[in-house]
Amino acid sequence: MTVPANRAAHDRIFRILRSEIMQGEIAPGCALTIRGIAERFGVSMTPAREAVRRLGAEGALTPNKAGRVTVPQLSGRRIEELAAIRALLEPELAGRARPRAHMALIKRLAQINATCEQANVQNDAAGYVRANLEFHHTLYLRAQAPAILALVETVWLQLGPTMCASYARLQGAGATAHHRKAIAALKTGDEAVLKEAIRADVTRDLHGLDGHRAGF
């Protein structure tokens, strides 16, 4: 079946903008317009508008009175709430993934974590967030639990810009320590240690956000 041109265009715009927002490439508070999006992608207003509508439904963009949409600026309370959701869902995904974690997957996770460490050394915020998400996503795909993963991705989408903007608070020698513990637990098959490593990683402290604490 041939996909209508507008549908194909809005799917493409949606996927690209969704990825950019999730990885923190668009800053909190950044305003976008339908016209600007359409011009960027060389399409009419219709597919651009539909892509924005879908992103708004996922909480990635919010409309404002000027007729634009913005990437939300999260309050500390909202960050804490989203981090709590991660702490509930992501250890569950990790636990479900453990029985299917073959050595090729473990090796791949170690490679991704090395990329996280390199980005940390280079002070590359976007690179760090991108590799960090890849680490978690690669592990969780093995859980074969698409409904839970979809919920988690929606949380990542809302947190990504704030976490990237707050990257300086995530730096340090321990930035990837929980990843290393998770990899070690996968090698030994220790589900309890794996789940605790993931829980600790996604709730790693971020200070100075309205007095609240959250992690990425």
C-alpha positions in Angstrom: 0.0 0.0 0.0 1.3 3.5 -0.9 1.6 5.8 2.0 0.0 9.3 1.3 2.7 12.0 0.9 1.4 14.1 3.8 1.4 11.0 6.1 4.9 10.1 5.1 6.1 13.7 5.6 4.5 14.1 9.0 5.8 10.7 10.2 9.3 11.9 9.2 9.0 15.2 10.9 7.6 13.6 14.0 10.4 11.0 14.3 13.2 13.6 13.8 11.7 16.2 16.2 10.9 13.5 18.7 14.5 12.2 18.7 15.9 15.8 18.9 13.7 16.6 21.9 14.3 13.3 23.7 18.1 13.7 23.3 18.0 17.3 24.5 19.0 18.9 21.2 16.2 21.4 21.6 16.5 23.4 24.9 13.7 23.8 27.5 11.7 26.9 26.7 12.7 26.9 23.0 9.7 28.1 20.9 8.9 26.6 17.5 6.3 27.6 14.9 4.4 25.4 12.4 5.7 27.6 9.6 9.3 27.3 10.8 9.0 23.5 11.0 7.4 23.3 7.6 10.2 25.5 6.0 12.9 23.5 7.7 11.6 20.2 6.3 10.4 21.6 3.0 6.8 20.6 3.4 3.4 22.3 3.6 1.9 23.4 6.9 -0.4 20.3 7.2 2.2 17.6 7.9 4.1 20.0 10.2 0.9 20.8 12.1 0.1 17.0 12.5 3.6 16.2 13.7 3.4 19.0 16.3 0.0 17.7 17.4 1.4 14.2 18.0 4.3 15.6 20.0 2.0 17.7 22.1 -0.1 14.6 22.9 3.1 13.0 24.3 3.9 16.0 26.4 7.0 17.0 24.4 5.6 20.4 23.2 3.1 22.8 24.8 1.1 25.5 23.0 1.3 29.1 24.1 -0.8 32.2 23.6 1.3 33.5 20.7 0.4 30.6 18.5 3.7 28.9 18.9 4.7 25.7 20.7 7.5 25.4 23.2 9.6 22.7 24.8 8.3 22.6 28.4 10.4 23.9 31.2 9.9 21.4 34.0 9.4 22.3 37.6 11.3 20.4 40.3 8.1 18.7 41.3 7.5 17.5 37.8 11.1 16.2 37.4 10.7 14.3 40.7 7.5 12.8 39.5 9.0 11.6 36.2 12.1 10.3 37.9 9.8 8.3 40.2 8.1 6.8 37.2 11.5 5.8 35.8 12.4 4.2 39.1 9.3 2.0 39.0 9.3 1.0 35.3 12.9 0.8 34.2 14.1 -1.8 36.8 11.1 -3.9 35.7 12.2 -3.7 32.1 15.8 -4.6 33.1 14.6 -7.6 35.1 12.6 -8.8 32.1 15.6 -8.4 29.9 18.0 -10.3 32.0 17.1 -13.8 30.9 17.6 -12.8 27.3 20.9 -10.9 27.8 23.3 -12.9 25.7 27.0 -12.0 25.5 26.6 -10.1 22.3 24.2 -7.7 24.1 26.5 -7.4 27.1 29.4 -6.5 24.8 27.3 -4.0 23.0 26.2 -2.3 26.3 29.9 -2.1 27.3 30.6 -0.3 24.0 27.8 2.1 24.4 28.9 2.8 28.0 32.4 3.6 26.7 30.8 6.2 24.4 29.0 7.6 27.5 32.4 7.9 29.3 34.1 9.5 26.3 31.3 12.1 26.0 31.6 12.8 29.7 35.4 13.4 29.4 34.8 15.7 26.4 32.0 17.6 28.2 29.6 16.7 25.3 26.2 17.0 26.9 24.2 16.0 23.8 26.5 13.1 23.1 26.3 11.9 26.7 22.5 12.0 26.8 22.2 10.3 23.4 24.6 7.5 24.4 22.9 7.1 27.8 19.5 6.7 26.2 20.9 4.2 23.8 22.3 2.2 26.7 19.0 1.9 28.4 17.0 1.4 25.2 19.3 -1.4 24.0 18.9 -3.2 27.2 15.1 -2.7 27.5 14.4 -4.0 24.0 15.5 -7.4 25.2 12.6 -7.3 27.7 10.1 -7.8 24.9 7.6 -5.6 26.8 6.7 -2.9 24.2 3.8 -1.3 26.2 6.1 -0.7 29.2 8.9 0.6 26.9 6.5 3.0 25.2 5.6 4.5 28.6 9.2 4.9 29.5 10.0 6.6 26.2 7.3 9.1 26.8 9.0 10.0 30.2 12.4 10.2 28.4 10.8 12.6 25.9 9.7 14.9 28.6 12.9 14.8 30.6 15.5 14.9 27.8 15.7 18.7 27.3 16.0 19.4 31.1 18.5 16.7 31.7 20.7 17.9 28.8 20.4 21.5 30.0 21.4 20.3 33.5 24.3 18.2 32.2 27.0 19.9 34.4 25.3 18.4 37.4 25.6 14.9 35.9 29.3 15.0 35.3 32.0 13.3 37.3 33.9 10.1 37.7 30.8 8.2 38.8 28.7 9.3 35.8 28.6 5.7 34.4 29.3 3.7 37.5 25.8 2.3 37.6 26.0 1.2 34.0 29.1 -0.8 34.8 27.4 -2.4 37.8 24.4 -3.3 35.5 26.8 -4.9 33.0 28.5 -6.9 35.7 25.1 -8.1 37.0 24.1 -9.2 33.5 27.3 -11.2 33.3 26.6 -13.0 36.6 22.8 -13.2 36.0 22.1 -11.4 39.3 18.7 -9.8 38.7 18.4 -8.1 42.1 21.8 -6.3 41.6 20.8 -5.4 38.0 17.5 -3.9 39.0 19.1 -1.9 41.8 21.9 -0.6 39.5 19.3 0.6 37.0 17.1 2.1 39.8 20.2 4.0 41.2 21.2 5.2 37.7 17.8 6.7 36.9 17.5 8.4 40.3 21.0 9.7 40.5 20.9 13.0 42.2 20.4 16.3 40.4 20.6 19.2 42.8 19.5 22.7 42.3 16.2 22.1 40.4 13.7 23.9 42.6 15.1 22.1 45.6 14.1 18.7 44.2 16.2 15.8 43.2 16.1 13.7 40.0 18.4 11.7 37.8 18.9 10.6 34.2 
